Amino acid sequence: MAIAVERKTKGVNWLTLAVGLFALIFAALVVYFLFLAPVPLIEKIIPEAEIPGTAGLIDVLSDPSIDPSAVVGNVESLFQNPISQPDAGKLGRPNPFQPI
């Protein structure tokens, strides 16, 4: 008479598989909405007409226009400090090792 010994087969850990699949789908959605979505969602979620005092504000923020000549022609004024440095005054005691 022979003894039959079989190894116990491991089943699929469904919880680990579900968590991994959820993380993968979540990461793919985040990448899509951050980098690949064509229209900013703020224009669809909150129409401009519903916000008082923002006539044309979202359009201006969505399509900025930069004039390079205003920055390139005036570079030196960007590095000038119009405010003088404050005086540090007297800091601490002249001899910090002297007992109080």
N, C-alpha and C positions, 0 to 999 in steps of 0.2 A: 504494500500500500504506500502511495506517495503522498507527500504533504505539498499542497499547492500554496505558495506564498506570493502574494501580489502586493505591489506598492499601491498605497492609497493615492488616487489621482487627485490633484488639486483642482478645485473649481475656480471659476472666474470670480474675482473680488469685484462685485458690481458697484460697491460704494466708491472704491478708488477709481474705477473707470468712469463713473458719473461725475465725480469731482474733477477729474482731469479733463473730461470733455467740456464741462461747464467753464473751466478756467481757459481753455483754448478758444471757445466761442466768445467768451467775454473779452479776451485779449484781441481777437480779430475785430470785434465790434468797436472797441476803443480805438484801434489803429485806423479803421475806416472812418469813423466820425471825426477824429482829430486831423487826419491828413488827406483823406480822399473825398470827403463829402463836398459837393459842389456849391451849396448855398449855406450861408450861416443860419443856424436854427433860430436865432433871436428874431429874425425878420418874419419867420413863420409862426413862432410861438406867440409873440407879442407884436401885433401890427402897430405901426407907427401912430395911427389915428387914435389908439386907445390910451396913449401916454400923453398927458397934458404938458404943453411947453416943449415938446421935442419935434417941432415941425422941421423935417429935413436932417435931423441929427444923426439918425441911423445911416442914412445915405452918405453923409459926410464921413462917418467913422468906417463904413464899409469900403469906401473908395478914396483913400487918402491921396493927395497930390503933393509931391515934394518938389520944391524949386531948388535945384543944386547950386545955382549961382548965388543964392542968398547965403548959403553956408560956405561955399568954396571961396567966395570973394572976401569974406570977413572972418578968416580963421584966427587971426591974431587977437581979436576981441574976445574969442571964446576962452582963451587961456589967461586973460588978465583977471586979477582978483580985485574987485571994487571995494572990498571990505578989508581994513587993516587987521593984522593979527592981534589978538588980545594980549595984554601984558600978563605974564604968569604970576607976578607978585612974589611975595616971600613965602616959600614953601618949607614947612617943617622947622626944626630947631637947628641952630648952627652946629651943635654937636649932638648927634642922636644917641650916643652912648652915655651921655651925662644923665645921672639919675634925676628924677622929677622933683 
